[in-house]
Amino acid sequence: MNLNLIAFKTLFMKEVGRSKDVLIQAFLSPVITTFLYFLVFGSAVGGNIPPIQGVPYSQFIVPGLIMMALLMNSLMASSSGIYFPRFIGTMSDLLTSPLSYLEIVMGFALSATARALAIGTTIFVIAWLLTGITILHIFFVIVFSLITTLTFSLLGLILGIWAKDFEQLSVVPTLVLTPLTFLGGVFYSVEMLPPAWQKVTLINPIFYMIDGLRWGFFGTSDVSPWTSVAIIGALLIASIAILRHMFKTGYQLKI
């Protein structure tokens, strides 16, 4: 299939421009929020916590904070990006434009991925300036972050198509993703938990994404990094399959 590069680029740049129009909300807000988490837990609380897996606590929490920013911002950017054309009634114009379903999905998903990766990179730079943190397996970190962010951009598209109103649009980030992220080991190692809670944590898919990124930074993790890769790969395949079905059947592509 030939890719309509001009149309794809137009959609991609439109979504990037949408983020620029709300720069404080889209970029500065998550960076400042994560920076405050870092100051409170890394500097204030972390000074009283011994190294975990040989890593100073102020550095240990950095991969979790970066992953939290990647997941939240990629999902919210893509879900809002596809929801609002449905809400204001312009989705029909997009569906009848010279763009294939694949190009529409790529335009929304890649722009959300770029936005989230920019935020994640900024958070890493801030953490590097404050703690001197370094990356042990940089290629793994880049690829793993890219795949994970793309996956959650696709999940955001599913959410944006499924949601019938603003309440449904916000319910998953607020009531599902945020609790799973905080309980996924952002601020602690699973080894610090009682045995029963360790088993509960291993059911949480977000745990594997945080733990996988942490391995890329430090070379230490609670589970094998390849388990994390396998889980995010399965989520990516499932997201593609669901979106394919949604676009083929026209499922709620209009409100």
C-alpha positions in Angstrom: 0.0 0.0 0.0 1.3 3.4 -1.0 1.6 5.9 1.9 0.1 9.3 1.3 3.0 11.2 2.8 1.5 14.7 2.3 -1.8 13.9 3.9 -0.1 11.9 6.7 2.3 14.8 7.4 -0.5 17.3 7.4 -2.4 15.3 10.1 0.8 14.7 12.1 1.7 18.4 12.0 -1.9 19.4 12.9 -1.7 17.3 16.0 1.7 18.6 16.9 0.5 22.1 16.4 -2.5 21.3 18.7 0.0 20.5 21.5 1.9 23.8 20.8 -1.3 25.7 21.2 -1.7 24.4 24.7 1.9 24.3 25.6 1.5 24.9 29.3 -1.1 22.1 29.7 0.5 19.7 27.2 4.2 20.1 28.1 5.0 22.3 31.1 2.3 20.9 33.4 3.4 17.3 33.3 7.1 18.2 33.5 6.5 20.4 36.6 4.3 17.8 38.2 6.9 15.1 37.8 9.6 17.4 38.9 7.7 18.0 42.2 7.3 14.2 42.6 11.1 14.0 42.2 11.8 16.8 44.8 9.4 15.3 47.4 10.2 11.6 47.1 13.7 11.8 45.7 15.2 14.6 47.7 13.1 15.0 50.9 12.1 11.4 51.5 14.8 9.7 49.6 17.6 11.0 51.9 16.2 8.6 54.6 15.9 5.6 52.4 19.0 3.3 51.8 20.0 2.4 48.2 17.7 -0.1 46.5 19.4 -2.8 44.4 22.6 -0.8 44.8 21.0 2.3 43.3 20.6 5.6 45.3 16.9 6.2 45.9 17.0 9.6 44.2 18.1 7.8 41.0 16.0 4.7 41.5 12.7 6.5 41.1 13.7 8.3 37.9 12.8 5.5 35.4 9.4 5.1 37.1 8.7 8.9 36.9 9.7 8.9 33.3 7.6 5.9 32.4 4.6 7.4 34.3 4.9 10.6 32.2 5.3 8.6 28.9 2.2 6.5 29.6 -0.1 9.2 30.8 0.8 11.8 28.2 0.8 9.4 25.2 -2.6 8.0 26.1 -4.2 11.4 26.9 -2.8 13.1 23.8 -4.0 10.5 21.4 -7.4 10.0 23.1 -8.2 13.7 23.1 -6.8 14.0 19.6 -9.3 11.6 18.0 -12.2 12.3 20.4 -12.6 16.0 19.6 -13.1 15.5 15.8 -15.9 13.1 16.8 -17.3 15.5 19.3 -17.4 18.6 16.9 -18.5 16.5 13.9 -15.4 16.8 11.7 -14.6 13.1 11.9 -16.6 12.5 8.7 -14.3 14.9 6.8 -11.3 13.0 8.0 -12.7 9.6 7.1 -13.6 10.8 3.6 -10.2 12.5 3.0 -7.4 10.8 0.9 -6.1 9.1 4.1 -6.3 5.4 4.7 -7.2 4.1 8.1 -3.6 3.2 8.7 -2.5 6.7 7.9 -5.1 8.2 10.2 -4.0 6.0 13.1 -0.3 6.7 12.4 -0.9 10.4 12.3 -2.6 10.5 15.7 -0.4 7.9 17.3 3.0 9.2 16.2 2.2 12.8 17.1 1.1 11.6 20.6 4.3 9.5 20.8 6.5 12.4 19.9 4.9 14.6 22.5 5.2 12.1 25.2 8.9 11.3 24.3 9.7 15.0 24.4 8.3 15.2 27.9 10.1 12.1 29.0 13.4 13.3 27.6 13.0 16.7 29.4 12.4 14.8 32.7 15.5 12.8 32.2 17.6 15.9 31.5 16.3 17.4 34.7 17.0 14.2 36.7 20.5 14.1 35.1 21.2 17.6 36.2 20.0 17.0 39.8 21.4 13.5 40.4 23.9 12.7 37.7 22.0 9.6 36.6 23.3 7.7 33.6 21.9 5.0 31.3 23.6 1.6 31.2 21.7 0.2 28.2 20.8 3.3 26.2 19.7 1.4 23.0 17.3 -0.7 25.1 15.9 2.4 26.8 15.3 4.2 23.6 13.6 1.2 21.8 11.6 0.2 24.9 10.4 3.7 25.6 9.4 4.1 21.9 7.4 0.9 21.8 5.7 1.5 25.1 4.8 5.0 24.2 3.5 4.0 20.8 1.4 1.2 22.4 -0.2 3.6 24.8 -0.8 6.1 22.0 -2.8 3.3 20.3 -4.6 2.5 23.5 -5.5 6.2 23.7 -7.0 6.0 20.3 -9.1 3.1 21.4 -10.2 5.1 24.4 -11.0 8.2 22.3 -13.1 6.2 19.9 -14.9 4.3 22.7 -15.7 7.3 24.9 -19.2 8.8 24.4 -18.6 11.9 26.5 -15.9 13.7 28.5 -16.5 11.7 31.6 -15.8 8.4 29.8 -12.7 10.0 28.2 -11.2 10.8 31.6 -12.3 7.7 33.6 -9.5 5.5 32.3 -6.5 7.9 33.0 -8.0 8.9 36.3 -9.4 5.7 37.8 -7.4 3.0 36.0 -4.0 4.2 34.7 -3.1 6.4 37.6 -3.7 3.8 40.3 -2.0 1.1 38.3 1.0 3.3 37.8 1.4 4.3 41.4 1.1 0.6 42.4 3.4 -0.5 39.6 6.7 0.3 41.5 7.4 3.9 40.6 8.6 4.6 44.1 9.6 1.2 45.4 10.9 -2.3 44.4 8.5 -5.2 44.5 11.0 -6.9 46.8 10.1 -4.4 49.5 6.5 -5.7 49.6 5.0 -8.5 51.6 4.7 -11.8 49.6 1.0 -11.4 49.0 1.4 -7.9 47.6 4.3 -9.1 45.4 1.9 -11.5 43.7 -0.7 -8.8 43.3 1.9 -6.4 41.8 3.0 -9.1 39.2 -0.6 -9.0 37.8 -0.2 -5.3 37.1 1.0 -4.8 33.5 2.3 -1.3 34.3 4.8 -2.9 36.7 6.6 -4.6 33.8 6.9 -1.3 31.9 8.5 0.5 34.8 10.7 -2.5 35.7 11.8 -2.9 32.1 12.8 0.7 31.8 14.6 0.5 35.2 16.7 -2.4 33.9 17.7 -0.3 30.9 18.9 2.4 33.2 20.7 0.4 35.9 20.9 -3.3 34.7 18.9 -4.4 37.7 15.2 -5.4 37.8 12.7 -7.5 39.7 11.8 -9.6 36.7 13.5 -10.4 33.4 13.5 -7.4 31.0 12.5 -9.8 28.2 9.3 -10.6 30.1 8.6 -6.8 30.1 9.3 -6.7 26.3 7.0 -9.7 25.7 4.1 -8.1 27.6 4.4 -4.7 25.9 4.7 -6.5 22.6 1.5 -8.4 23.3 -0.3 -5.2 24.2 0.9 -3.5 21.0 -0.4 -6.4 18.9 -3.8 -6.4 20.7 -4.1 -2.6 20.3 -3.5 -2.9 16.6 -6.0 -5.7 16.2 -8.7 -3.7 18.2 -8.1 -0.5 16.1 -8.3 -2.5 12.9 -11.7 -3.9 13.9 -12.9 -0.4 15.0 -12.1 1.2 11.7 -13.3 -1.7 9.5 -16.7 -1.7 11.3 -16.9 2.1 11.8 -17.4 1.5 15.5 -18.4 4.8 17.2 -16.2 6.8 14.8 -19.0 9.4 14.9 -20.9 10.8 17.9 
